[in-house]
Amino acid sequence: MIPSRVWVISDVHIDYQENFDRLVEFAERGHLSDALIVAGDATDRLDRLQELFSVLAENFRHVLFVPGNHELWVRRSGHEDSLEKFYAIKDLCQRTGVKTEPVLMGDFQKVWLVPLLSWYDDKDQPEHSLYVEKDYAEDRTDEMWGDFIHARWPDDLDQPLAQLFADENERHLRQEFDHPIISFSHFLPRQDLIFHKDLAAALELARKFDPLPEFNFSRVAGSARIEAQLRRLGSTLHVYGHQHRNRQRCLEGVTYLSHCMGYPKERQRGHVAAEAIHPKCVWRDDTGFTL
């Protein structure tokens, strides 16, 4: 009997036809017993997102999704603001059979798949921000980051965006989970996941080799609110995306995994591994976790 499996991927950016074709090709190989987690940044076009969801839902037992920042851009959408578009995406998920709620997976061993909505805390939220100051360059992130141009939020919001999305997760956190948990978010939950070395060594390298010193990714990387929530859940594995740097680390008893497809040019340059064109299997119900 073929085991059921859990596959993960993020940042599939299907406006690149090559990325769309690779993901569809993988889906059509036969995964009717499997679950696929897509951890955000597929496209800002709802028609294209519907096309992807329809293909994936036909070929997987479960497809789970959380939006990334690109999904909430309002260009080309006709939506008044990004919050309105967020609710349109939730409606699209429901209509196409894509899950945005926890799913219990497995016929022999079992695992819970738990989505965590998220956004980032900028440096004006120091308690939760992943911000690291670059002391060697002028910060021009406000002029360079696409969200500050293409996303638009209601004027009467009275809380940080990261808190708004964290509040949406509370109903999951109140649920009782009786099996191991794979949680997933689009944004990073910890500052140390930004770097592949310790902070001091990373900053020293950046001073010498930073290709874009005026852009500070740490301002828009994620939020410690995500970390607090996955710890409350008791996650064994947490999957995230956003940075287009694929890493696996075990920190304080939790395995953190980033498996981003990224842009074709990033794969060509080796910034993203060539095998990231396909989802990664992280769990099977005959053997458990595969990492």
C-alpha positions in Angstrom: 0.0 0.0 0.0 1.4 3.4 -1.0 2.0 5.6 2.1 0.4 9.0 2.4 2.9 11.8 2.5 3.2 15.5 3.3 5.0 17.7 0.8 6.0 21.4 1.3 7.0 24.3 -0.9 6.8 28.1 -0.9 7.5 31.1 -3.1 6.4 29.3 -6.3 5.9 32.6 -8.2 3.8 31.0 -10.9 3.7 34.2 -13.0 6.9 32.6 -14.3 5.4 29.9 -16.6 8.4 27.6 -16.0 7.5 27.6 -12.2 3.8 26.9 -12.9 4.6 24.1 -15.3 7.1 22.4 -12.9 4.5 22.4 -10.1 1.7 21.1 -12.3 4.0 18.4 -13.7 4.8 17.3 -10.1 1.1 17.3 -9.1 0.1 15.2 -12.0 2.5 12.4 -11.1 -0.1 11.0 -8.7 -0.5 12.3 -5.2 -4.1 11.4 -4.4 -3.2 10.1 -0.9 -0.8 13.1 -0.2 -1.0 16.6 1.3 0.7 19.6 -0.2 1.6 22.7 1.9 2.1 25.9 -0.2 3.5 28.5 2.2 2.7 31.7 0.3 3.9 33.8 -2.6 2.3 32.1 -5.6 1.0 35.2 -7.4 -0.8 38.5 -6.9 -3.3 37.5 -9.7 -6.5 35.8 -8.4 -7.3 34.3 -11.8 -3.9 32.7 -11.9 -4.2 31.6 -8.2 -7.5 29.9 -9.0 -5.9 28.1 -11.9 -3.2 26.7 -9.7 -5.5 25.8 -6.8 -7.8 23.9 -9.2 -5.0 21.8 -10.6 -3.5 21.0 -7.2 -6.9 20.2 -5.5 -7.6 17.7 -8.3 -4.3 15.9 -7.7 -3.8 15.9 -3.9 -5.9 14.6 -1.0 -5.3 17.9 0.8 -3.8 21.3 -0.4 -3.1 23.8 2.4 -2.2 27.4 1.8 -1.3 30.6 3.6 -1.0 33.9 1.7 2.4 35.6 1.4 3.0 39.3 0.8 2.6 39.0 -3.0 -0.9 37.7 -2.7 -2.0 40.8 -0.8 -0.7 43.3 -3.4 -3.7 45.1 -4.8 -2.3 46.0 -8.2 -4.2 44.2 -11.1 -6.8 43.1 -8.6 -9.6 45.7 -8.5 -9.8 45.4 -4.7 -10.1 48.5 -2.6 -7.4 47.3 -0.1 -5.3 44.4 0.8 -7.5 43.3 3.7 -10.5 43.0 1.3 -8.2 41.0 -1.0 -7.2 38.7 1.9 -10.9 37.8 2.4 -11.3 37.2 -1.3 -8.4 34.8 -1.2 -10.0 32.9 1.8 -13.2 32.7 -0.3 -11.3 31.4 -3.3 -9.6 28.7 -1.1 -13.0 27.6 0.1 -14.5 27.4 -3.4 -11.5 25.4 -4.8 -11.2 23.0 -1.8 -7.9 24.4 -0.6 -7.6 24.2 3.2 -6.9 27.1 5.5 -7.7 25.3 8.7 -5.8 22.5 10.6 -5.9 19.1 8.8 -5.2 15.7 10.4 -3.1 13.6 8.0 -2.2 9.9 7.9 -3.8 6.4 8.0 -1.2 4.6 10.2 0.9 7.3 12.0 -0.8 10.7 12.1 0.3 14.3 12.0 -1.5 17.6 12.3 -0.9 20.3 9.6 -1.6 23.7 11.1 -1.5 27.0 9.1 -0.3 30.2 10.8 -1.3 33.4 9.1 1.5 36.0 9.4 2.9 39.4 8.5 6.1 41.2 9.5 6.8 43.6 12.3 9.0 46.5 11.2 11.5 48.3 13.5 8.7 50.3 15.1 7.6 47.2 16.9 10.9 46.3 18.7 9.4 43.7 21.0 8.4 41.5 18.0 10.5 42.7 15.1 13.4 40.7 13.6 15.2 44.0 12.7 19.0 44.1 12.6 20.5 47.5 11.9 23.0 47.8 9.1 25.5 50.3 10.4 27.4 50.4 7.2 24.8 51.8 4.7 21.9 54.2 4.4 18.5 52.5 4.8 16.4 53.0 1.6 14.1 50.0 2.2 11.0 52.2 2.2 11.7 53.1 -1.5 12.7 49.6 -2.6 10.3 47.2 -1.0 7.3 46.2 -3.2 4.8 45.9 -0.4 5.2 49.6 0.4 4.1 50.3 -3.2 1.7 47.5 -4.1 -0.1 46.7 -0.9 -2.7 49.0 0.6 -4.4 48.8 4.0 -7.5 50.4 5.5 -6.8 53.7 7.1 -8.7 52.8 10.3 -6.6 49.8 11.3 -5.7 50.3 14.9 -3.2 47.5 15.4 0.0 46.3 13.7 -0.6 44.0 10.7 1.4 41.2 12.3 -0.9 41.3 15.3 -4.0 41.3 13.0 -2.9 38.1 11.4 -1.7 36.6 14.6 -5.2 37.2 16.1 -6.7 35.2 13.2 -4.7 32.2 14.4 -6.0 32.2 17.9 -8.8 29.8 17.1 -6.2 27.2 16.0 -4.2 27.7 19.2 -7.2 26.9 21.4 -7.7 23.6 19.6 -6.4 20.4 21.2 -3.9 18.4 19.0 -3.3 14.8 19.9 -0.5 14.0 17.4 2.7 15.7 16.3 2.3 19.1 14.5 3.7 20.5 11.3 3.0 24.3 11.4 3.7 26.7 8.6 3.8 30.4 7.9 5.0 32.5 5.0 7.1 34.8 7.1 10.1 34.0 9.2 9.5 33.4 13.0 13.0 34.1 14.3 15.8 36.5 13.6 18.5 33.8 13.6 16.8 32.1 10.6 17.7 35.2 8.4 21.4 34.3 8.6 23.3 31.2 7.8 25.9 32.1 10.3 25.7 33.7 13.7 24.7 37.4 13.7 28.2 38.9 14.3 29.8 36.8 11.5 26.9 37.5 9.2 27.2 41.3 9.6 30.9 41.1 9.1 30.4 39.3 5.8 27.7 41.7 4.8 29.9 44.7 5.3 32.3 43.3 2.7 30.0 41.5 0.3 26.4 42.8 0.7 25.2 43.2 -3.0 22.4 45.6 -1.9 23.5 47.4 1.2 20.7 50.0 1.2 18.0 47.3 1.4 17.5 45.8 4.9 15.5 42.5 4.6 15.4 42.1 8.3 12.8 45.0 8.5 10.3 42.9 6.5 11.5 39.3 7.3 8.8 38.3 9.8 7.8 38.5 13.4 8.6 36.9 16.8 4.8 36.6 17.2 5.0 33.6 14.8 7.6 32.0 17.0 5.5 32.5 20.1 2.5 30.9 18.4 4.3 27.8 17.1 5.8 27.3 20.6 2.3 27.4 22.1 1.2 24.8 19.5 4.1 22.6 20.4 5.2 22.2 16.7 7.7 19.6 15.8 8.4 21.0 12.4 7.8 24.6 11.2 7.9 25.4 7.5 8.4 29.0 6.3 9.3 30.8 3.1 9.7 34.5 2.0 13.5 34.8 1.9 14.3 32.6 -1.1 17.1 30.9 0.9 16.5 27.2 1.6 17.7 26.1 5.0 17.0 23.4 7.6 17.9 24.0 11.3 16.9 22.5 14.6 16.6 25.2 17.3 15.4 24.5 20.8 13.6 21.3 19.9 11.9 22.6 16.7 13.0 21.9 13.2 12.7 24.9 10.9 12.6 24.3 7.2 12.5 26.7 4.2 12.0 25.1 0.8 11.3 27.9 -1.7 11.1 27.4 -5.4 12.1 31.0 -6.0 12.7 32.7 -9.4 14.2 30.9 -12.3 17.2 33.3 -12.3 17.9 32.4 -8.6 18.1 28.7 -9.5 20.3 29.4 -12.4 22.7 31.4 -10.2 22.7 28.8 -7.4 21.0 31.0 -4.9 18.2 28.5 -4.7 19.0 24.8 -5.1 18.0 23.2 -8.5 15.9 20.5 -6.7 13.7 23.2 -5.2 11.7 23.1 -8.5 9.7 20.3 -6.7 8.1 20.1 -3.3 10.0 18.4 -0.5 8.6 15.4 1.4 8.7 16.0 5.1 6.5 13.2 6.5 5.2 9.7 5.6 2.6 7.8 7.5 4.6 4.6 7.4 7.9 6.1 8.8 7.0 9.5 10.2 9.2 12.6 9.7 11.7 12.3 6.8 14.1 15.1 7.7 
